Amino acid sequence: MPIVHIELLEGRTQEQKDAMVKDVTDAISKHTGAPKENVHIIISDMEKGNYAVGGVTKK
C-alpha cells in the first residue's frame, strides 16, 4: 500500500489538486504495480507564512 505525502503552499484549486492526485496515482501504480485503489495520498496545504527559503518567509 503506497502512501504519498504531498506538501503544497496554499492557493491551488480543488480541481488542480484532483488532477494532481489522479496523475500521481497513475504514476505510482504504473511504476510499483500497486493497484490504484491501494494508493493513498495525503495533501498538506501550508500557509505561505509558514514556509521559508533562504531565511525569508513566503508571503
PyMOL Python script that loads the backbone (N, CA, C, O; Angstrom):
from pymol import cmd

cmd.read_pdbstr("""\
ATOM      1  N   MET A   1       0.846  -1.174   0.000  1.00  0.00           N
ATOM      2  CA  MET A   1       0.000   0.000   0.000  1.00  0.00           C
ATOM      3  C   MET A   1       0.892   1.238   0.000  1.00  0.00           C
ATOM      4  O   MET A   1       1.348   1.668   1.059  1.00  0.00           O
ATOM      5  N   PRO A   2       1.145   1.815  -1.171  1.00  0.00           N
ATOM      6  CA  PRO A   2       1.932   3.047  -1.209  1.00  0.00           C
ATOM      7  C   PRO A   2       1.182   4.201  -0.552  1.00  0.00           C
ATOM      8  O   PRO A   2      -0.023   4.369  -0.741  1.00  0.00           O
ATOM      9  N   ILE A   3       1.918   4.988   0.217  1.00  0.00           N
ATOM     10  CA  ILE A   3       1.374   6.200   0.823  1.00  0.00           C
ATOM     11  C   ILE A   3       2.243   7.356   0.360  1.00  0.00           C
ATOM     12  O   ILE A   3       3.458   7.345   0.556  1.00  0.00           O
ATOM     13  N   VAL A   4       1.624   8.346  -0.250  1.00  0.00           N
ATOM     14  CA  VAL A   4       2.330   9.508  -0.775  1.00  0.00           C
ATOM     15  C   VAL A   4       1.880  10.731   0.020  1.00  0.00           C
ATOM     16  O   VAL A   4       0.684  10.984   0.165  1.00  0.00           O
ATOM     17  N   HIS A   5       2.846  11.482   0.531  1.00  0.00           N
ATOM     18  CA  HIS A   5       2.533  12.705   1.274  1.00  0.00           C
ATOM     19  C   HIS A   5       3.046  13.874   0.442  1.00  0.00           C
ATOM     20  O   HIS A   5       4.236  13.952   0.134  1.00  0.00           O
ATOM     21  N   ILE A   6       2.138  14.787   0.079  1.00  0.00           N
ATOM     22  CA  ILE A   6       2.487  15.944  -0.742  1.00  0.00           C
ATOM     23  C   ILE A   6       2.227  17.203   0.066  1.00  0.00           C
ATOM     24  O   ILE A   6       1.124  17.412   0.572  1.00  0.00           O
ATOM     25  N   GLU A   7       3.247  18.036   0.184  1.00  0.00           N
ATOM     26  CA  GLU A   7       3.098  19.314   0.881  1.00  0.00           C
ATOM     27  C   GLU A   7       3.123  20.423  -0.154  1.00  0.00           C
ATOM     28  O   GLU A   7       4.028  20.489  -0.986  1.00  0.00           O
ATOM     29  N   LEU A   8       2.122  21.295  -0.098  1.00  0.00           N
ATOM     30  CA  LEU A   8       1.983  22.396  -1.043  1.00  0.00           C
ATOM     31  C   LEU A   8       1.771  23.698  -0.295  1.00  0.00           C
ATOM     32  O   LEU A   8       1.224  23.711   0.808  1.00  0.00           O
ATOM     33  N   LEU A   9       2.207  24.789  -0.900  1.00  0.00           N
ATOM     34  CA  LEU A   9       1.800  26.084  -0.383  1.00  0.00           C
ATOM     35  C   LEU A   9       0.350  26.298  -0.780  1.00  0.00           C
ATOM     36  O   LEU A   9      -0.072  25.884  -1.860  1.00  0.00           O
ATOM     37  N   GLU A  10      -0.408  26.941   0.086  1.00  0.00           N
ATOM     38  CA  GLU A  10      -1.815  27.180  -0.176  1.00  0.00           C
ATOM     39  C   GLU A  10      -2.005  27.924  -1.495  1.00  0.00           C
ATOM     40  O   GLU A  10      -1.094  28.596  -1.978  1.00  0.00           O
ATOM     41  N   GLY A  11      -3.196  27.795  -2.068  1.00  0.00           N
ATOM     42  CA  GLY A  11      -3.525  28.563  -3.253  1.00  0.00           C
ATOM     43  C   GLY A  11      -3.964  27.737  -4.448  1.00  0.00           C
ATOM     44  O   GLY A  11      -4.452  28.301  -5.428  1.00  0.00           O
ATOM     45  N   ARG A  12      -3.807  26.420  -4.402  1.00  0.00           N
ATOM     46  CA  ARG A  12      -4.266  25.592  -5.514  1.00  0.00           C
ATOM     47  C   ARG A  12      -5.764  25.352  -5.387  1.00  0.00           C
ATOM     48  O   ARG A  12      -6.298  25.248  -4.283  1.00  0.00           O
ATOM     49  N   THR A  13      -6.423  25.267  -6.518  1.00  0.00           N
ATOM     50  CA  THR A  13      -7.860  24.974  -6.508  1.00  0.00           C
ATOM     51  C   THR A  13      -8.073  23.486  -6.262  1.00  0.00           C
ATOM     52  O   THR A  13      -7.153  22.681  -6.410  1.00  0.00           O
ATOM     53  N   GLN A  14      -9.281  23.137  -5.889  1.00  0.00           N
ATOM     54  CA  GLN A  14      -9.612  21.723  -5.700  1.00  0.00           C
ATOM     55  C   GLN A  14      -9.450  20.969  -7.017  1.00  0.00           C
ATOM     56  O   GLN A  14      -9.026  19.813  -7.023  1.00  0.00           O
ATOM     57  N   GLU A  15      -9.787  21.617  -8.131  1.00  0.00           N
ATOM     58  CA  GLU A  15      -9.639  20.972  -9.436  1.00  0.00           C
ATOM     59  C   GLU A  15      -8.172  20.664  -9.735  1.00  0.00           C
ATOM     60  O   GLU A  15      -7.867  19.608 -10.289  1.00  0.00           O
ATOM     61  N   GLN A  16      -7.264  21.569  -9.377  1.00  0.00           N
ATOM     62  CA  GLN A  16      -5.834  21.320  -9.574  1.00  0.00           C
ATOM     63  C   GLN A  16      -5.367  20.153  -8.715  1.00  0.00           C
ATOM     64  O   GLN A  16      -4.606  19.302  -9.176  1.00  0.00           O
ATOM     65  N   LYS A  17      -5.819  20.114  -7.477  1.00  0.00           N
ATOM     66  CA  LYS A  17      -5.407  19.021  -6.588  1.00  0.00           C
ATOM     67  C   LYS A  17      -5.995  17.687  -7.062  1.00  0.00           C
ATOM     68  O   LYS A  17      -5.324  16.657  -6.989  1.00  0.00           O
ATOM     69  N   ASP A  18      -7.223  17.699  -7.540  1.00  0.00           N
ATOM     70  CA  ASP A  18      -7.836  16.469  -8.056  1.00  0.00           C
ATOM     71  C   ASP A  18      -7.047  15.927  -9.245  1.00  0.00           C
ATOM     72  O   ASP A  18      -6.803  14.724  -9.332  1.00  0.00           O
ATOM     73  N   ALA A  19      -6.647  16.817 -10.164  1.00  0.00           N
ATOM     74  CA  ALA A  19      -5.876  16.392 -11.338  1.00  0.00           C
ATOM     75  C   ALA A  19      -4.509  15.853 -10.913  1.00  0.00           C
ATOM     76  O   ALA A  19      -4.041  14.853 -11.457  1.00  0.00           O
ATOM     77  N   MET A  20      -3.871  16.511  -9.947  1.00  0.00           N
ATOM     78  CA  MET A  20      -2.574  16.071  -9.461  1.00  0.00           C
ATOM     79  C   MET A  20      -2.684  14.684  -8.832  1.00  0.00           C
ATOM     80  O   MET A  20      -1.849  13.815  -9.085  1.00  0.00           O
ATOM     81  N   VAL A  21      -3.700  14.482  -8.025  1.00  0.00           N
ATOM     82  CA  VAL A  21      -3.904  13.191  -7.355  1.00  0.00           C
ATOM     83  C   VAL A  21      -4.091  12.074  -8.385  1.00  0.00           C
ATOM     84  O   VAL A  21      -3.553  10.979  -8.220  1.00  0.00           O
ATOM     85  N   LYS A  22      -4.837  12.344  -9.424  1.00  0.00           N
ATOM     86  CA  LYS A  22      -5.034  11.336 -10.480  1.00  0.00           C
ATOM     87  C   LYS A  22      -3.705  10.989 -11.133  1.00  0.00           C
ATOM     88  O   LYS A  22      -3.376   9.813 -11.291  1.00  0.00           O
ATOM     89  N   ASP A  23      -2.931  12.022 -11.519  1.00  0.00           N
ATOM     90  CA  ASP A  23      -1.646  11.773 -12.182  1.00  0.00           C
ATOM     91  C   ASP A  23      -0.660  11.050 -11.274  1.00  0.00           C
ATOM     92  O   ASP A  23       0.037  10.138 -11.720  1.00  0.00           O
ATOM     93  N   VAL A  24      -0.594  11.445 -10.009  1.00  0.00           N
ATOM     94  CA  VAL A  24       0.324  10.790  -9.062  1.00  0.00           C
ATOM     95  C   VAL A  24      -0.096   9.334  -8.849  1.00  0.00           C
ATOM     96  O   VAL A  24       0.748   8.438  -8.828  1.00  0.00           O
ATOM     97  N   THR A  25      -1.386   9.106  -8.693  1.00  0.00           N
ATOM     98  CA  THR A  25      -1.886   7.740  -8.523  1.00  0.00           C
ATOM     99  C   THR A  25      -1.521   6.881  -9.720  1.00  0.00           C
ATOM    100  O   THR A  25      -1.056   5.752  -9.561  1.00  0.00           O
ATOM    101  N   ASP A  26      -1.733   7.414 -10.929  1.00  0.00           N
ATOM    102  CA  ASP A  26      -1.388   6.671 -12.143  1.00  0.00           C
ATOM    103  C   ASP A  26       0.099   6.326 -12.173  1.00  0.00           C
ATOM    104  O   ASP A  26       0.467   5.195 -12.492  1.00  0.00           O
ATOM    105  N   ALA A  27       0.960   7.299 -11.841  1.00  0.00           N
ATOM    106  CA  ALA A  27       2.408   7.071 -11.874  1.00  0.00           C
ATOM    107  C   ALA A  27       2.847   6.039 -10.836  1.00  0.00           C
ATOM    108  O   ALA A  27       3.648   5.153 -11.133  1.00  0.00           O
ATOM    109  N   ILE A  28       2.325   6.159  -9.633  1.00  0.00           N
ATOM    110  CA  ILE A  28       2.694   5.201  -8.574  1.00  0.00           C
ATOM    111  C   ILE A  28       2.250   3.798  -8.960  1.00  0.00           C
ATOM    112  O   ILE A  28       3.006   2.839  -8.808  1.00  0.00           O
ATOM    113  N   SER A  29       1.035   3.680  -9.456  1.00  0.00           N
ATOM    114  CA  SER A  29       0.520   2.376  -9.864  1.00  0.00           C
ATOM    115  C   SER A  29       1.359   1.790 -11.002  1.00  0.00           C
ATOM    116  O   SER A  29       1.718   0.613 -10.973  1.00  0.00           O
ATOM    117  N   LYS A  30       1.664   2.610 -11.991  1.00  0.00           N
ATOM    118  CA  LYS A  30       2.449   2.151 -13.144  1.00  0.00           C
ATOM    119  C   LYS A  30       3.828   1.651 -12.727  1.00  0.00           C
ATOM    120  O   LYS A  30       4.273   0.599 -13.187  1.00  0.00           O
ATOM    121  N   HIS A  31       4.500   2.393 -11.866  1.00  0.00           N
ATOM    122  CA  HIS A  31       5.889   2.081 -11.550  1.00  0.00           C
ATOM    123  C   HIS A  31       6.075   1.119 -10.380  1.00  0.00           C
ATOM    124  O   HIS A  31       7.168   0.583 -10.193  1.00  0.00           O
ATOM    125  N   THR A  32       5.027   0.892  -9.591  1.00  0.00           N
ATOM    126  CA  THR A  32       5.153  -0.061  -8.476  1.00  0.00           C
ATOM    127  C   THR A  32       4.325  -1.316  -8.676  1.00  0.00           C
ATOM    128  O   THR A  32       4.548  -2.329  -8.014  1.00  0.00           O
ATOM    129  N   GLY A  33       3.371  -1.246  -9.587  1.00  0.00           N
ATOM    130  CA  GLY A  33       2.479  -2.380  -9.781  1.00  0.00           C
ATOM    131  C   GLY A  33       1.341  -2.430  -8.773  1.00  0.00           C
ATOM    132  O   GLY A  33       0.530  -3.356  -8.801  1.00  0.00           O
ATOM    133  N   ALA A  34       1.270  -1.450  -7.887  1.00  0.00           N
ATOM    134  CA  ALA A  34       0.196  -1.412  -6.890  1.00  0.00           C
ATOM    135  C   ALA A  34      -1.120  -1.039  -7.574  1.00  0.00           C
ATOM    136  O   ALA A  34      -1.147  -0.150  -8.425  1.00  0.00           O
ATOM    137  N   PRO A  35      -2.202  -1.709  -7.206  1.00  0.00           N
ATOM    138  CA  PRO A  35      -3.500  -1.308  -7.746  1.00  0.00           C
ATOM    139  C   PRO A  35      -3.826   0.128  -7.328  1.00  0.00           C
ATOM    140  O   PRO A  35      -3.503   0.551  -6.218  1.00  0.00           O
ATOM    141  N   LYS A  36      -4.465   0.862  -8.228  1.00  0.00           N
ATOM    142  CA  LYS A  36      -4.785   2.262  -7.939  1.00  0.00           C
ATOM    143  C   LYS A  36      -5.578   2.419  -6.646  1.00  0.00           C
ATOM    144  O   LYS A  36      -5.389   3.391  -5.915  1.00  0.00           O
ATOM    145  N   GLU A  37      -6.454   1.476  -6.364  1.00  0.00           N
ATOM    146  CA  GLU A  37      -7.279   1.585  -5.157  1.00  0.00           C
ATOM    147  C   GLU A  37      -6.466   1.413  -3.876  1.00  0.00           C
ATOM    148  O   GLU A  37      -6.972   1.668  -2.783  1.00  0.00           O
ATOM    149  N   ASN A  38      -5.213   0.985  -4.000  1.00  0.00           N
ATOM    150  CA  ASN A  38      -4.346   0.847  -2.830  1.00  0.00           C
ATOM    151  C   ASN A  38      -3.389   2.020  -2.647  1.00  0.00           C
ATOM    152  O   ASN A  38      -2.619   2.045  -1.687  1.00  0.00           O
ATOM    153  N   VAL A  39      -3.429   2.989  -3.554  1.00  0.00           N
ATOM    154  CA  VAL A  39      -2.548   4.151  -3.464  1.00  0.00           C
ATOM    155  C   VAL A  39      -3.236   5.218  -2.605  1.00  0.00           C
ATOM    156  O   VAL A  39      -4.330   5.679  -2.933  1.00  0.00           O
ATOM    157  N   HIS A  40      -2.592   5.597  -1.520  1.00  0.00           N
ATOM    158  CA  HIS A  40      -3.127   6.603  -0.607  1.00  0.00           C
ATOM    159  C   HIS A  40      -2.305   7.880  -0.755  1.00  0.00           C
ATOM    160  O   HIS A  40      -1.076   7.832  -0.794  1.00  0.00           O
ATOM    161  N   ILE A  41      -2.988   9.021  -0.836  1.00  0.00           N
ATOM    162  CA  ILE A  41      -2.306  10.305  -0.988  1.00  0.00           C
ATOM    163  C   ILE A  41      -2.808  11.260   0.082  1.00  0.00           C
ATOM    164  O   ILE A  41      -4.013  11.424   0.279  1.00  0.00           O
ATOM    165  N   ILE A  42      -1.865  11.883   0.765  1.00  0.00           N
ATOM    166  CA  ILE A  42      -2.180  12.886   1.792  1.00  0.00           C
ATOM    167  C   ILE A  42      -1.641  14.223   1.286  1.00  0.00           C
ATOM    168  O   ILE A  42      -0.455  14.345   0.978  1.00  0.00           O
ATOM    169  N   ILE A  43      -2.513  15.217   1.203  1.00  0.00           N
ATOM    170  CA  ILE A  43      -2.108  16.556   0.777  1.00  0.00           C
ATOM    171  C   ILE A  43      -2.160  17.474   1.986  1.00  0.00           C
ATOM    172  O   ILE A  43      -3.176  17.556   2.676  1.00  0.00           O
ATOM    173  N   SER A  44      -1.048  18.166   2.234  1.00  0.00           N
ATOM    174  CA  SER A  44      -0.994  19.157   3.310  1.00  0.00           C
ATOM    175  C   SER A  44      -0.807  20.524   2.667  1.00  0.00           C
ATOM    176  O   SER A  44       0.199  20.776   2.004  1.00  0.00           O
ATOM    177  N   ASP A  45      -1.786  21.408   2.869  1.00  0.00           N
ATOM    178  CA  ASP A  45      -1.679  22.788   2.392  1.00  0.00           C
ATOM    179  C   ASP A  45      -1.090  23.637   3.507  1.00  0.00           C
ATOM    180  O   ASP A  45      -1.627  23.682   4.614  1.00  0.00           O
ATOM    181  N   MET A  46       0.012  24.307   3.211  1.00  0.00           N
ATOM    182  CA  MET A  46       0.657  25.171   4.201  1.00  0.00           C
ATOM    183  C   MET A  46       0.333  26.624   3.903  1.00  0.00           C
ATOM    184  O   MET A  46       0.278  27.035   2.744  1.00  0.00           O
ATOM    185  N   GLU A  47       0.119  27.392   4.953  1.00  0.00           N
ATOM    186  CA  GLU A  47       0.003  28.832   4.779  1.00  0.00           C
ATOM    187  C   GLU A  47       1.362  29.350   4.327  1.00  0.00           C
ATOM    188  O   GLU A  47       2.398  28.871   4.788  1.00  0.00           O
ATOM    189  N   LYS A  48       1.355  30.322   3.432  1.00  0.00           N
ATOM    190  CA  LYS A  48       2.617  30.826   2.885  1.00  0.00           C
ATOM    191  C   LYS A  48       3.539  31.370   3.970  1.00  0.00           C
ATOM    192  O   LYS A  48       4.758  31.258   3.849  1.00  0.00           O
ATOM    193  N   GLY A  49       2.985  31.952   5.022  1.00  0.00           N
ATOM    194  CA  GLY A  49       3.798  32.485   6.110  1.00  0.00           C
ATOM    195  C   GLY A  49       4.469  31.419   6.947  1.00  0.00           C
ATOM    196  O   GLY A  49       5.318  31.737   7.779  1.00  0.00           O
ATOM    197  N   ASN A  50       4.108  30.154   6.745  1.00  0.00           N
ATOM    198  CA  ASN A  50       4.703  29.040   7.487  1.00  0.00           C
ATOM    199  C   ASN A  50       5.785  28.320   6.697  1.00  0.00           C
ATOM    200  O   ASN A  50       6.195  27.219   7.064  1.00  0.00           O
ATOM    201  N   TYR A  51       6.250  28.934   5.614  1.00  0.00           N
ATOM    202  CA  TYR A  51       7.272  28.322   4.761  1.00  0.00           C
ATOM    203  C   TYR A  51       8.311  29.384   4.425  1.00  0.00           C
ATOM    204  O   TYR A  51       7.968  30.518   4.091  1.00  0.00           O
ATOM    205  N   ALA A  52       9.576  29.009   4.516  1.00  0.00           N
ATOM    206  CA  ALA A  52      10.653  29.968   4.237  1.00  0.00           C
ATOM    207  C   ALA A  52      11.721  29.320   3.383  1.00  0.00           C
ATOM    208  O   ALA A  52      11.950  28.112   3.454  1.00  0.00           O
ATOM    209  N   VAL A  53      12.372  30.143   2.572  1.00  0.00           N
ATOM    210  CA  VAL A  53      13.524  29.733   1.778  1.00  0.00           C
ATOM    211  C   VAL A  53      14.612  30.775   1.965  1.00  0.00           C
ATOM    212  O   VAL A  53      14.364  31.970   1.801  1.00  0.00           O
ATOM    213  N   GLY A  54      15.795  30.341   2.303  1.00  0.00           N
ATOM    214  CA  GLY A  54      16.907  31.256   2.459  1.00  0.00           C
ATOM    215  C   GLY A  54      16.714  32.297   3.550  1.00  0.00           C
ATOM    216  O   GLY A  54      17.226  33.412   3.455  1.00  0.00           O
ATOM    217  N   GLY A  55      15.972  31.926   4.588  1.00  0.00           N
ATOM    218  CA  GLY A  55      15.755  32.830   5.705  1.00  0.00           C
ATOM    219  C   GLY A  55      14.634  33.830   5.494  1.00  0.00           C
ATOM    220  O   GLY A  55      14.459  34.750   6.293  1.00  0.00           O
ATOM    221  N   VAL A  56      13.868  33.652   4.415  1.00  0.00           N
ATOM    222  CA  VAL A  56      12.786  34.591   4.116  1.00  0.00           C
ATOM    223  C   VAL A  56      11.482  33.800   3.977  1.00  0.00           C
ATOM    224  O   VAL A  56      11.414  32.845   3.204  1.00  0.00           O
ATOM    225  N   THR A  57      10.455  34.197   4.720  1.00  0.00           N
ATOM    226  CA  THR A  57       9.171  33.522   4.599  1.00  0.00           C
ATOM    227  C   THR A  57       8.480  33.930   3.319  1.00  0.00           C
ATOM    228  O   THR A  57       8.636  35.052   2.838  1.00  0.00           O
ATOM    229  N   LYS A  58       7.711  32.998   2.772  1.00  0.00           N
ATOM    230  CA  LYS A  58       6.909  33.281   1.583  1.00  0.00           C
ATOM    231  C   LYS A  58       5.641  33.999   2.035  1.00  0.00           C
ATOM    232  O   LYS A  58       5.054  33.653   3.061  1.00  0.00           O
ATOM    233  N   LYS A  59       5.237  34.971   1.287  1.00  0.00           N
ATOM    234  CA  LYS A  59       4.049  35.741   1.652  1.00  0.00           C
ATOM    235  C   LYS A  59       3.064  35.817   0.544  1.00  0.00           C
ATOM    236  O   LYS A  59       2.009  36.432   0.697  1.00  0.00           O
TER     237      LYS A  59
END
""", "prot")
cmd.dss("prot")
cmd.show_as("cartoon", "prot")
cmd.util.cbc("prot")
cmd.orient("prot")
